Amino acid sequence: MASASRRGLGQLLQQGWNEIPEVLASTGLAFAGIGLATVGCYNYVKTDGDNRRYKSTYVVMRSDDPKAKLIRKD
């Protein structure tokens, strides 16, 4: 009796796909989106993405600010 109630992960995913495919598909897409967003945010911070050549507003920085050394001189 105990073996009948035990299911592997593959069996549960297969049953879930047969019963509620939209929930499983949207969950998979959500995890993919979270992963891509994490990679995108990491690359944005790593490449100093806030240092854009053309900004919509002016930013005034003091000369002793550490970010002042990173400003583009284009």
Backbone as CSV, one residue per row, in Angstrom:
resi,resn,N_x,N_y,N_z,CA_x,CA_y,CA_z,C_x,C_y,C_z
1,MET,0.822,-1.189,0.000,0.000,0.000,0.000,0.867,1.254,0.000
2,ALA,1.984,1.221,0.710,2.842,2.400,0.786,3.494,2.698,-0.558
3,SER,3.797,1.655,-1.342,4.448,1.876,-2.624,3.486,2.502,-3.640
4,ALA,2.192,2.301,-3.473,1.220,2.884,-4.400,1.115,4.399,-4.208
5,SER,1.344,4.881,-3.000,1.228,6.318,-2.751,2.536,7.057,-3.052
6,ARG,3.632,6.336,-3.194,4.913,6.968,-3.501,4.998,7.245,-4.996
7,ARG,5.448,8.443,-5.316,5.623,8.794,-6.714,6.955,9.508,-6.864
8,GLY,7.537,9.302,-7.986,8.774,10.006,-8.281,8.462,11.401,-8.802
9,LEU,9.478,12.210,-8.882,9.305,13.573,-9.371,8.837,13.581,-10.822
10,GLY,9.362,12.676,-11.603,8.951,12.585,-13.004,7.479,12.247,-13.153
11,GLN,6.990,11.340,-12.314,5.576,10.977,-12.360,4.696,12.149,-11.951
12,LEU,5.131,12.901,-10.947,4.345,14.054,-10.510,4.312,15.142,-11.575
13,LEU,5.449,15.371,-12.240,5.468,16.365,-13.312,4.598,15.928,-14.480
14,GLN,4.631,14.649,-14.803,3.810,14.143,-15.897,2.327,14.272,-15.562
15,GLN,1.939,13.951,-14.352,0.545,14.081,-13.945,0.140,15.555,-13.917
16,GLY,1.026,16.395,-13.426,0.727,17.834,-13.408,0.587,18.383,-14.810
17,TRP,1.428,17.931,-15.734,1.342,18.408,-17.122,0.029,17.960,-17.766
18,ASN,-0.456,16.780,-17.395,-1.728,16.291,-17.942,-2.916,17.022,-17.333
19,GLU,-2.822,17.411,-16.065,-3.963,18.017,-15.380,-3.958,19.538,-15.444
20,ILE,-2.811,20.170,-15.242,-2.746,21.641,-15.225,-1.535,22.128,-16.025
21,PRO,-1.565,21.965,-17.338,-0.391,22.336,-18.134,-0.096,23.829,-18.125
22,GLU,-1.130,24.669,-18.029,-0.876,26.114,-18.048,-0.124,26.580,-16.805
23,VAL,-0.371,25.942,-15.681,0.337,26.311,-14.453,1.800,25.880,-14.536
24,LEU,2.046,24.675,-15.005,3.423,24.198,-15.112,4.201,24.978,-16.168
25,ALA,3.567,25.285,-17.296,4.258,26.035,-18.341,4.573,27.449,-17.875
26,SER,3.624,28.106,-17.229,3.882,29.473,-16.759,4.900,29.492,-15.625
27,THR,4.942,28.453,-14.815,5.962,28.365,-13.771,7.346,28.224,-14.383
28,GLY,7.458,27.397,-15.405,8.743,27.243,-16.098,9.187,28.539,-16.753
29,LEU,8.254,29.244,-17.397,8.589,30.523,-18.018,8.959,31.571,-16.966
30,ALA,8.302,31.527,-15.816,8.628,32.468,-14.740,10.050,32.229,-14.236
31,PHE,10.427,30.967,-14.062,11.795,30.669,-13.615,12.819,31.100,-14.662
32,ALA,12.503,30.898,-15.934,13.408,31.343,-17.001,13.525,32.866,-16.988
33,GLY,12.421,33.563,-16.783,12.446,35.028,-16.728,13.233,35.549,-15.547
34,ILE,13.086,34.911,-14.412,13.847,35.321,-13.226,15.341,35.115,-13.464
35,GLY,15.686,33.994,-14.091,17.102,33.739,-14.396,17.671,34.762,-15.362
36,LEU,16.936,35.076,-16.430,17.408,36.070,-17.396,17.497,37.465,-16.771
37,ALA,16.543,37.807,-15.924,16.579,39.113,-15.258,17.780,39.209,-14.319
38,THR,18.095,38.125,-13.630,19.251,38.121,-12.735,20.541,38.315,-13.519
39,VAL,20.676,37.617,-14.634,21.867,37.773,-15.473,21.947,39.189,-16.034
40,GLY,20.810,39.734,-16.463,20.785,41.091,-17.001,21.170,42.130,-15.967
41,CYS,20.649,42.014,-14.762,20.999,42.965,-13.693,22.470,42.834,-13.306
42,TYR,22.981,41.606,-13.271,24.382,41.408,-12.952,25.278,42.072,-14.000
43,ASN,24.957,41.877,-15.280,25.745,42.498,-16.344,25.629,44.015,-16.323
44,TYR,24.466,44.545,-15.970,24.263,45.987,-15.888,25.174,46.598,-14.824
45,VAL,25.227,45.964,-13.674,26.066,46.472,-12.586,27.543,46.256,-12.909
46,LYS,27.871,45.112,-13.514,29.270,44.788,-13.802,29.877,45.741,-14.824
47,THR,29.096,46.144,-15.818,29.621,47.025,-16.868,29.304,48.492,-16.606
48,ASP,28.931,48.841,-15.386,28.614,50.216,-14.994,27.548,50.797,-15.929
49,GLY,26.400,50.137,-15.972,25.320,50.507,-16.877,24.699,51.859,-16.595
50,ASP,24.905,52.400,-15.405,24.329,53.702,-15.070,25.126,54.836,-15.697
51,ASN,26.285,54.545,-16.245,27.156,55.548,-16.847,26.821,55.671,-18.340
52,ARG,25.658,56.241,-18.631,25.218,56.379,-20.013,25.801,57.640,-20.633
53,ARG,25.988,57.601,-21.941,26.551,58.754,-22.638,25.556,59.905,-22.669
54,TYR,24.309,59.616,-22.966,23.261,60.639,-23.017,22.246,60.352,-21.929
55,LYS,22.121,61.243,-20.975,21.158,61.080,-19.895,20.024,62.069,-20.082
56,SER,18.880,61.746,-19.533,17.727,62.642,-19.668,17.784,63.780,-18.650
57,THR,18.555,63.637,-17.587,18.694,64.700,-16.587,20.173,64.925,-16.299
58,TYR,20.480,66.128,-15.895,21.858,66.443,-15.531,22.161,65.955,-14.126
59,VAL,23.398,65.518,-13.934,23.842,65.045,-12.630,25.084,65.832,-12.255
60,VAL,25.050,66.450,-11.091,26.194,67.212,-10.602,26.907,66.360,-9.565
61,MET,28.219,66.173,-9.771,29.015,65.363,-8.841,30.190,66.175,-8.331
62,ARG,30.551,65.895,-7.132,31.741,66.522,-6.572,32.977,65.848,-7.146
63,SER,34.066,66.557,-7.190,35.286,65.996,-7.773,35.884,64.879,-6.925
64,ASP,35.572,64.828,-5.626,36.116,63.767,-4.776,35.191,62.547,-4.697
65,ASP,34.098,62.544,-5.462,33.191,61.394,-5.499,33.848,60.266,-6.298
66,PRO,33.835,59.015,-5.787,34.466,57.908,-6.518,33.850,57.665,-7.891
67,LYS,32.570,57.980,-8.074,31.932,57.786,-9.368,32.410,58.805,-10.398
68,ALA,32.972,59.922,-9.946,33.421,60.967,-10.869,34.566,60.467,-11.749
69,LYS,35.338,59.527,-11.255,36.461,58.985,-12.039,35.970,58.096,-13.176
70,LEU,34.738,57.579,-13.056,34.203,56.643,-14.044,33.418,57.337,-15.155
71,ILE,33.215,58.623,-15.071,32.394,59.335,-16.047,33.097,59.356,-17.397
72,ARG,32.317,59.119,-18.421,32.876,59.152,-19.779,33.171,60.586,-20.183
73,LYS,34.223,60.754,-20.920,34.619,62.082,-21.392,34.342,62.241,-22.873
74,ASP,33.430,61.398,-23.437,33.130,61.433,-24.877,32.626,62.793,-25.309
